[in-house]
Amino acid sequence: MVLFKINGERNSGTNFLTKILEMNNFPTYIHRRKKNTIYHWKHGVPSDDYKKLDETVVDLFIFRNLEDWLVSCLHNVYHLHKYDSFKKFLTLPQISDDKTLIDYRTNRCLNEDDNGKTIFQIREYKFNKIMEYKKRNKDVILVNLSFIQDSNNLSQFLDFLSDKYIPKLKVDNYITNIKHTKNNSNITNRTYNINISEYRDIIDSNLNDEIENFINNLTFI
């Protein structure tokens, strides 16, 4: 069988991608929880044992443009300590706020890798680990959230997946319009009251140009 494994940093669109695939009958795997242990955490550093989940495992890694991602991460911290200002969030080291969930490989805190890194360093670290994983493994696909939020592009992406891996799933009209995955609204992305231009110097001095140029120009590969 073919199994599509969903991966990506927090607030990058993994829920959107999962829902789209499931609604179009693509077999998907996110991660699994057994008591307080998480197996194959979708937001974690990928492991080669993902490929043991099925006969053919297609890893899908979704990326989001930096500014939208930063703002969303401030408001939706997911296992991180919540800072009371955007400036602190951008400049201070991140701290794991999860006291219960552990990673199946290490038996340690699920997001231990986040500790002591700034949010920019977390993004760069995870990106580089994904690229290392892609070099070691076949059937690894990178996709940009903004690209597939366009319904025509999304149909193209789903065509590509079905043509390459499960031709019988190919249809003339995929389901491409869904409500927001977190608040069930008709908006594409939630908006927050932050003037990103006020933090331009901080962002520009901390981002990795090579990584961000890659993500901004990514469609799917």
N, C-alpha and C positions, 0 to 999 in steps of 0.2 A: 504493500500500500504506500501511498504518498501522504505525508503529514506536513502541514505548514506550521512551523514554530514561530510564534510572535515574540519579537524582541525590540527593545528600544529604551532609551532613558525615560525617566518619569516625565509626564506632561508632554510627550513627543507624539502622541497619537496612537498608542498601542490599542486603546479601547476602540477607537474609530476603525482601525484596520481589522481588528478581531470581529467586530460586529458586521462589517462589510463582507468579509470572507464567509462568516457563518450564514448570513442571509442569502448568500449566493452558493451555498452548499459546498464550500471548500472545507475539507477536514482540517481543523485547527487544533493547536495545543498552545496553551498559555504558560501555565506552571501548575504545580500541584502542591497542596498543603496536607500534611499528615500530622495532626496535633499541632505542635508549635514549630514544626520543621517545614521549610519551603524547598521544594525540588524544582530546579531549572527556572529560578526567578527571572521573569521576563525583563526586569530592569537591571539585572546583574551583569557581571562580566561573563561572556559566553564560555561554555565548556565543551570540549570535544565529545563528551558523553551525550550531548544532545542528539548526535547522529545515531545513537542506539535506541532512540524512542520508537523507530519504525524502520521499515525496509528502505524507504527514501524519505529523508527529512530535509525539507526546504526551509532554511532559516531566512526569515524576513526581518530586517532591521530598519526601523523607521526613524527619520531624523526631522527635527523642526528648526526653523530659523532662530537665531540666537536671542534676539530681543523678545519675541513672543514667548519663547521658552523660559527666559529668566523671569519675566513677570508672572507667568503661570506658576513657576516653581516657588516663588515667594508666597503665593496664596495657597498652594497645594503642596505641602512640604514632603509628604510621604516618607516617613521614617527619619526625618531630620528635625532638629530643634528649630522652632519657629522664631525668627527675629522680628522685632517690632518696627523695623524700618528697612526700606529697600537698600539704603547705603550700607547698613550693617550686613545685610544678606549678601551683598556683592563683595564686601571687603574682608569679612571675618571668616575664620575657619569654620567649616560645617561640623556639626556634632550629631552623631546618631542618637535619635530619640526613641529607638525601639528597644524595649526591655524584654520582649517575649519571643519574637520570631528568630529562628536560627537558620543558617544555610546548611544544606544537606552535606556539602563537601567538607566544611570546616568545623561544623558544630559550634560556630561562633555567631555573633550578631549578624543578621541578614545583610546589613549594609555597612559592615565594618570598614570596607575600603573607602567610605566617604570621610571618615574621621580625620580631622586635621587638614583637609584640603579645602581650598576655596571652591565656590560653585563653578568657577571657570576651570580649575584644575580637575574637578570631578568630570566635567564634560570632556576635556582633553584626554584624560586617563581612559575613560570609557570608550571614546572614539578610537584611540590607538589599540585598545584590546580587541575591539570589533574588527579592525583592519588586520590585526595579526591572525585572528580566527578565520577571516575570509581567505587569507593566503594559504592557510593549512587545510582548508576544507572546500569541497565542491558544493554546489547548490546553495549558495549564500547570496542573497539579493538585498541591495540597499535601495531605499525609496524615500522620497521627500514628501512630508505631510502636505505641504501647500500644493504640490503637484497633483496628488490624488484627491485633493478636496475639490478639484474641478471634475465634474461628472464625465466629461469626454476623456480626460486623461485617465480617470479611474477605470473607465471601460477598456481603454487601451492596455492598462496595467493588468486587469483581470484576463483579458484576451491572451496576453503574454503568458501569464501563469497557466492558464488552461491549455494553451497550445503546447507548451513545453512539458507540462507534467500530467495533466488530466484532460485530454482532448474531449472526452465525453461531457465535460462540464460546460463546454463553450456554448453560449446562447447568443441570440441576436440582441437581447435587451437585458442587461444586468440591473440589479437593484443598486442604484448609486446615490439616492437621496435618502438620508436618514436623519432623525432628530439628534440633537447633541447628545453625546453618549453619557454625559454626567448630569445634565439637568433637564433632559428630554425637551429642550426648546428647539426652535427652527433655525437658530443662529449657527453659524459655522464654528466660531470660536468665542469664548466668553471674553468680555472686556473688563478692564480694571482701571481705577482712577489713578494712574501713574503717568506722569509726563516723562517719557523715556529720555527726552533731550536733556533733562536736568542731570542725567547720569552718564552723558556721552563720554566724558573724559575718563571716568572709571572703567566703562565698558571697553572703550577703544584701547586703553592701556593694558587690559588684561586678556583680551581675546587672542586667539591664535588665528592669524590671517589665513594661513594655508587651509586649516580645517574649515573655517567659516566660508571661504570661497568655494571649497568643495561642496559643502552642504547647500549653499545658496544656488549652485549651478546643477545640483543633482536632480534628475528626474527619477529614473530607476535603472540600476545596472546589476 
